[in-house]
Amino acid sequence: MSITQLNSAGLAARLGYHQAGSSDGLIYSLSTQHPGINSWIRDIFPAAGLLATTTYAQLEEAITLIYTLPQSWLYLLSLDSGAITIHENGKKARRLQRGIHLLVYREKAVRMMFQPAERLIYTAIAVSGEFLAAYLNSHPLERPFTVQDAARWEKRHYDAPDIQLVFEQLKAAVRNDKLSPMYYESKMIEILALIRRNIQDEYSWKRHQKSERKSHVTYQNYIYLERVKAELDKNILQAPTIGQLALVAGMSVPKLYRCFKEQYKMTIAGYVRREKMKYAMRLLWNDGLSIQNIAVKVGYENSSKFSAAFKRVHGFPPRHFRKSFGL
């Protein structure tokens, strides 16, 4: 199926969902002929050129959608679960893992494949190039950037705990559909602002490193470190040992420790803890899991130690997160 607008209508049609209006957007769900099945999609359109969407669906078969959009869009997707593969011309296919992902549409066809491996749960935002240009034109104090510039963002810039929290806030707001368009627009701008802040912080960090030290991470070492991070991301809950990671990097253990911290501003242990706590935040939406259950899932036998680690990463304990979202 070919899609010419960045919304959920194409996916909803393939799922056999019925469309209904809401205060600021559209709701797609199964008809009353399917009682007891909790599957739906909700789109919010806070302004021309903006989309916030959340999906909670069970696929019975694979679905392929081809997007051929008339203008450039910046698309950020926070994936809780589900099997999604993205195919872009001239690029290697991307199988999305749990986390936040960036896709930049630049008037070229993009194919998205959804597999029925597990329930599809995600929240996403889309910002058009036209909206971004108009917004920046009306805010002259902001440093300009374009959708094309976003194509150079690195995953560490947008798949971060502070940005995940904003996506969780958006998820709750879109599901409840009780807030004004201004809220959704401000949250989407906040996400972009946080990404740009993360990029600037990294730039300042690297400048400081160069001024304080003679050593720095070479491009070749950066490639090795990305392999190490990819190895960690394969299964963060059962991370390889430091010795195994050193073999992946082709470095001594001390050199790996040093280079990893220089490149990513955190230790390997800190990175593993951060990624586990990001996963834990997603698990907190599952009201069938107690905080103790979640602690065990992410490798903590003691819920108190888990709560301390969660607070260290996110700035608040897991109970506070659940209470603030009414979970």
C-alpha atoms as one frame of an Amber mdcrd trajectory, in Angstrom:
protein
   0.000   0.000   0.000   1.356   3.430  -0.978   0.888   6.255   1.550   1.057
   9.930   0.580   0.338  11.456   4.015   2.224  10.859   7.251  -0.565   9.530
   9.445  -1.858   6.167  10.654  -4.712   5.769   8.170  -2.814   3.277   5.995
  -1.811   1.040   8.898  -5.307   1.260  10.365  -6.872   0.250   7.039  -4.624
  -2.810   6.783  -5.570  -3.771  10.337  -9.265  -3.454   9.529  -9.796  -0.653
  12.025 -12.710   1.767  11.892 -12.116   5.516  12.037 -13.747   7.933  14.453
 -13.071  11.577  15.242 -11.673  12.923  18.508 -11.248  16.467  19.790  -7.942
  17.072  17.978  -7.448  14.074  15.736  -8.567  10.578  14.815  -9.073   7.267
  16.586  -8.830   3.942  14.765 -10.074   0.772  16.429 -11.768  -2.569  15.841
 -15.533  -2.619  15.572 -17.823  -3.812  18.357 -17.833  -7.204  16.628 -14.499
  -7.876  18.352 -15.285  -7.529  22.089 -12.437  -7.935  24.535  -9.695  -7.126
  22.004  -7.760  -4.052  23.126  -6.229  -2.666  19.924  -6.287   0.914  18.704
  -4.378   3.776  17.097  -4.766   7.456  17.937  -3.498  10.394  15.851  -3.340
  13.973  17.136  -2.777  16.936  14.776  -1.919  19.934  16.997  -0.970  22.180
  14.040  -0.429  22.011  10.301   2.715  19.949   9.743   2.666  18.235  13.151
   1.552  14.730  14.135   1.638  12.866  17.441   0.513   9.251  17.372   0.395
   6.230  19.636  -0.340   2.650  18.594  -1.402  -0.395  20.596  -2.142  -3.174
  18.121  -1.885  -6.905  17.560  -0.982  -7.933  14.009  -2.195 -11.221  12.561
  -0.073 -10.964   9.417   2.847  -8.971   8.047   2.027  -5.496   6.746   4.119
  -3.429   4.323   3.496   0.281   3.776   5.325   2.483   1.265   5.478   6.183
   2.120   5.862   8.601  -0.808   5.432  11.992   0.810   5.330  15.325  -1.058
   7.604  17.160   1.400  10.356  16.542   3.937   9.461  15.274   7.415  11.340
  14.503  10.598   9.929  11.377  12.264  10.880  10.158  15.761   9.451   6.860
  17.002   9.666   5.515  20.556   9.220   1.742  20.301   8.030  -0.225  23.330
   7.526  -3.526  21.506   6.914  -4.871  18.033   8.850  -5.857  14.932   9.391
  -2.962  12.504  11.879  -2.906   9.633  12.608   0.245   7.617  13.902   0.156
   4.038  15.320   3.337   2.480  16.784   3.576  -1.011  20.540   3.129  -0.955
  20.646   2.159   2.725  20.820  -1.096   4.615  17.480  -2.269   6.039  16.998
  -1.324   9.703  15.262  -3.688  12.131  14.179  -1.415  14.966  14.938  -2.442
  18.520  13.242  -1.121  21.629  14.139   2.555  22.006  13.846   5.847  20.112
  14.516   5.933  16.381  14.882   8.714  13.816  13.677   8.667  10.237  14.105
  11.624   7.898  11.775  11.696   4.885  13.288  13.671   2.035  10.734  13.165
  -0.739  11.953   9.623  -1.429   9.959   6.440  -1.013  10.401   4.679   2.332
   9.106   1.186   3.012   8.038   0.112   6.513   7.390  -3.545   7.294   5.439
  -4.595  10.389   5.740  -8.231  11.509   3.271 -10.017  13.837   6.006 -11.269
  16.183   4.704  -9.381  19.225   2.217  -6.671  20.116   2.978  -3.401  18.325
   3.291  -0.560  20.839   4.883   2.769  19.986   4.540   6.534  20.261   5.810
   8.800  17.488   5.982  12.416  16.406   6.339  13.884  12.926   7.445  17.441
  12.114   7.319  18.757   8.557  10.077  20.865   7.073   7.556  23.632   6.407
   6.433  23.744  10.048  10.037  23.772  11.286  11.013  26.616   8.943   7.976
  28.687   9.953   8.588  28.076  13.658  12.244  29.094  13.485  11.371  32.145
  11.386   9.008  33.296  14.143  11.658  32.645  16.831  14.735  34.539  15.556
  16.763  33.865  18.717  16.809  30.129  17.947  19.746  28.763  15.980  18.357
  27.647  12.588  18.365  24.054  11.411  16.456  22.007   8.852  15.033  18.518
   8.492  18.080  17.718   6.361  20.334  18.688   9.283  18.503  16.142  11.444
  19.761  13.364   9.176  23.189  13.890  10.782  21.949  13.357  14.338  23.439
  10.358  16.127  21.298   7.910  18.074  22.850   8.965  21.374  21.513  12.477
  20.786  17.840  11.443  20.739  17.637   8.015  22.439  18.305   9.495  25.865
  16.454   9.269  29.224  15.269  12.895  29.246  13.765  12.533  25.769  12.219
   9.182  26.621  10.423  10.841  29.534   8.868  13.425  27.193   7.705  10.602
  24.924   6.111   8.900  27.942   4.309  12.160  28.743   3.138  12.380  25.134
   1.987   8.760  25.219  -0.221   9.426  28.235  -1.583  12.651  26.762  -2.413
  11.163  23.354  -4.105   8.144  24.926  -6.283  10.295  27.169  -6.858  13.054
  24.573  -7.767  15.620  27.224  -5.198  18.344  26.551  -5.155  21.255  24.124
  -3.151  21.346  20.856  -0.746  23.769  22.543   0.407  20.983  24.890   1.277
  18.575  22.079   3.026  21.255  20.063   5.097  22.360  23.059   6.120  18.774
  23.848   7.246  18.180  20.279   9.285  21.392  20.335  10.709  20.300  23.708
  11.946  17.042  22.168  13.742  18.935  19.392  15.210  21.383  21.914  16.531
  18.561  24.108  18.154  16.867  21.129  19.903  20.087  20.166  20.982  20.573
  23.795  22.461  17.052  23.834  24.395  17.786  20.642  25.740  21.053  22.049
  26.704  19.389  25.346  28.624  16.719  23.460  30.415  19.350  21.374  31.402
  21.266  24.523  32.548  18.039  26.201  34.820  17.143  23.293  36.272  20.653
  23.129  37.054  20.414  26.842  38.729  17.039  26.318  40.959  18.406  23.588
  41.977  21.367  25.732  42.727  19.205  28.784  44.269  16.103  27.230  46.641
  15.195  24.458  44.837  11.912  23.775  41.523  11.701  21.987  39.373   9.044
  20.360  40.505   8.465  16.793  38.007   7.744  14.039  39.100   4.094  13.931
  38.637   3.745  17.684  35.223   5.383  17.335  34.240   2.635  14.860  35.392
  -0.006  17.356  33.454   1.684  20.165  30.287   1.718  18.080  30.719  -2.038
  17.656  31.040  -2.386  21.418  27.879  -0.362  21.976  26.025  -2.400  19.349
  27.110  -5.580  21.145  25.756  -4.201  24.415  22.497  -3.166  22.774  21.837
  -6.658  21.421  20.775  -7.741  24.902  21.384  -5.115  27.533  19.878  -7.379
  30.209  22.649  -9.926  29.647  25.525  -7.662  28.718  28.846  -9.217  27.657
  31.730  -9.151  30.120  34.311  -6.398  29.877  36.783  -8.987  28.603  34.449
  -9.975  25.775  33.885  -6.317  24.890  37.632  -5.694  24.827  37.950  -8.476
  22.256  35.207  -6.874  20.152  37.056  -3.550  20.271  40.504  -5.035  19.793
  41.694  -2.991  22.773  43.089  -3.648  26.204  40.554  -3.379  29.021  42.058
  -0.127  30.412  42.060   1.456  26.950  38.445   0.404  26.358  37.380   1.922
  29.682  39.146   5.187  28.838  37.994   5.482  25.218  34.387   4.599  26.015
  34.136   7.317  28.649  35.858   9.872  26.433  33.456   9.166  23.583  30.147
   8.748  25.439  30.661  10.779  28.628  29.896   7.746  30.820  31.452   4.493
  31.902  30.437   1.158  30.387  28.714   0.250  33.659  26.909   3.597  33.593
  25.730   2.966  30.037  24.402  -0.489  30.932  22.606   0.941  33.971  21.092
   3.760  31.908  19.782   1.407  29.213  18.315  -0.960  31.806  16.526   1.924
  33.503  15.147   3.141  30.156  13.707  -0.338  29.633  12.372  -0.331  33.193
  10.497   2.910  32.495   8.687   1.228  29.603   7.838  -1.758  31.809   6.218
   0.519  34.389   3.262   0.958  32.020   2.454  -2.728  32.493   0.161  -2.751
  35.522   0.515  -6.535  35.679   4.097  -6.083  36.878   4.959  -4.923  40.373
   8.041  -2.802  40.950   9.696  -5.877  42.464   8.864  -7.850  39.282  10.427
  -5.122  37.144  13.489  -4.971  39.391  14.097  -8.683  38.831  13.567  -8.344
  35.069  16.348  -5.769  34.805  18.735  -7.659  37.075  18.063  -6.328  40.581
  16.997  -8.775  43.294  16.484  -5.911  45.720  13.751  -3.410  44.783  15.396
  -0.722  46.933  18.617  -0.924  44.915  16.562  -0.885  41.723  14.677   2.225
  42.862  17.967   3.943  43.687  19.390   3.092  40.250  16.184   4.266  38.551
  16.298   7.573  40.426  19.974   8.014  39.581  19.158   7.816  35.859  15.751
   9.501  35.670  15.803  11.826  38.682  12.810  10.267  40.461  11.885   6.813
  41.827   9.692   4.347  39.889   6.772   4.768  42.285   6.729   8.485  41.508
   6.601   7.709  37.775   3.603   5.422  38.197   1.827   7.862  40.473   2.365
  10.818  38.118   0.811   8.894  35.207  -1.967   7.324  37.263  -0.640   3.806
  36.642
